[in-house]
Amino acid sequence: MIRGLRQIEPYVAGAQPAEKKMIKLNTNENAYGASPKVGEALASFDADSLRKYSTLDQADLRAVLAENLQVRPEQLMIANGSDDVLSIAFLAFFNNDEPVLFPDLTYGFYKVWADLYRVNYHEIPLAEDFTIRTEDYLADNGGIILTNPNAPTGIYKPLAEIEAILQANRDVVVILDEAYINFGGQSALPLLSKYDNLVITRTFSKDAALAGLRVGYAIASPELIAVMNAVKHSINPYSVDLLAEKLAAAAVEDWPYYQANAKKIQKTRDWFSQQLVKQGFTVLPSQANFVLTKPAGISAAALFKALEARKIYVRYFPTVDRIKDYLRISIGRQEEMEAVIKTIEDLK
Ligand SMILES: Cc1ncc(COP(=O)(O)O)c(C=O)c1O
């Protein structure tokens, strides 16, 4: 019998099927590819440069990103995907006795990090209509983390309500996970100059179509960024590899390309939502690149299986009681979503 083994219930990530031909709508990846500028940067990458360790501070990437976001480079920390950024943020900011607050229905990883790092937390039920109630976040707490637009609901919380939460919690860190913000809604970036307790996290996995590259970042005051850097440098200082830094910078430099694709995705999302409503489905109002929907005339489980049999992969959460009758469907290209609608029509 070996002693000292850690028992933890891990985060269950969406499947990554190996098939070449499929419609993959289960992990909210971008429907469109990377910018041609990313391809060029990849082709011209000097393999010999990998002899050396990667940079410690991603100065080049932070410089282009700072310009793009209109913040200062000292306000940015880069890490290996926003999962890495968020994990660092939990260690950096959630060290109080009072519970950290987050909704019962949000990005499933928050609970896993809280358990892993032995952070006291309280999951607050979303309202009946799946919105985040501002008043629930005005009580004493050890910190707050919210996703906006929320996942897996896709519902956006207006900035004035976010500001009310920041205002009422000035002595703890409030993390806003803006993984999906470029598909709708207004970013909290303008609030950074007013609230030194705000930390925004972002990813290159969704709007920048680089999920496989693993780059994410935090935006906050230089003081909070310094705390995150201290934690990052206590775990894995070289966590952002040289290739990732270079390709992410190329993506930022071609941002209009990604903005155009985000617009197409929004258009397809709104079309797809309307089609589902026509089928009698319940569809939550989404500002993200996915929708959460409750099928009608067929159960979520049966639809999930039928789609899977046709190599259309969506996300089903049978163990999450509140949404066990729902499916989360990422928004793919228009023709992919037309194929999904056609399949649903044929099944009914
Ligand atoms: C709300 C939210 N935050 C963070 C992440 C993690 O993204 P990344 O690929 O940057 O680790 C995801 C991924 O699905 C997400 O949905």
The ligand as an SDF file (V2000), in Angstrom:
LIG
                    3D

 16 16  0  0  0  0  0  0  0  0999 V2000
  -14.7200   29.5980  -20.2580 C   0  0  0  0  0  0  0  0  0  0  0  0
  -13.4250   28.9920  -20.6770 C   0  0  0  0  0  0  0  0  0  0  0  0
  -12.2950   29.4220  -20.1230 N   0  0  0  0  0  0  0  0  0  0  0  0
  -11.1080   28.8960  -20.4600 C   0  0  0  0  0  0  0  0  0  0  0  0
  -11.0120   27.8870  -21.3880 C   0  0  0  0  0  0  0  0  0  0  0  0
   -9.6620   27.3030  -21.6990 C   0  0  0  0  0  0  0  0  0  0  0  0
   -9.1300   27.7300  -22.8670 O   0  0  0  0  0  0  0  0  0  0  0  0
   -7.6400   27.4480  -23.3040 P   0  0  0  0  0  0  0  0  0  0  0  0
   -7.7170   26.6470  -24.5410 O   0  0  0  0  0  0  0  0  0  0  0  0
   -7.0200   28.7980  -23.5270 O   0  0  0  0  0  0  0  0  0  0  0  0
   -6.9440   26.7120  -22.1830 O   0  0  0  0  0  0  0  0  0  0  0  0
  -12.1640   27.4040  -22.0010 C   0  0  0  0  0  0  0  0  0  0  0  0
  -12.0870   26.2990  -22.9830 C   0  0  0  0  0  0  0  0  0  0  0  0
  -13.0140   25.7410  -23.4310 O   0  0  0  0  0  0  0  0  0  0  0  0
  -13.4040   27.9680  -21.6220 C   0  0  0  0  0  0  0  0  0  0  0  0
  -14.5530   27.5190  -22.1570 O   0  0  0  0  0  0  0  0  0  0  0  0
  1  2  1  0
  2  3  1  0
  2 15  2  0
  3  4  2  0
  4  5  1  0
  5  6  1  0
  5 12  2  0
  6  7  1  0
  7  8  1  0
  8  9  2  0
  8 10  1  0
  8 11  1  0
 12 13  1  0
 12 15  1  0
 13 14  2  0
 15 16  1  0
M  END
$$$$
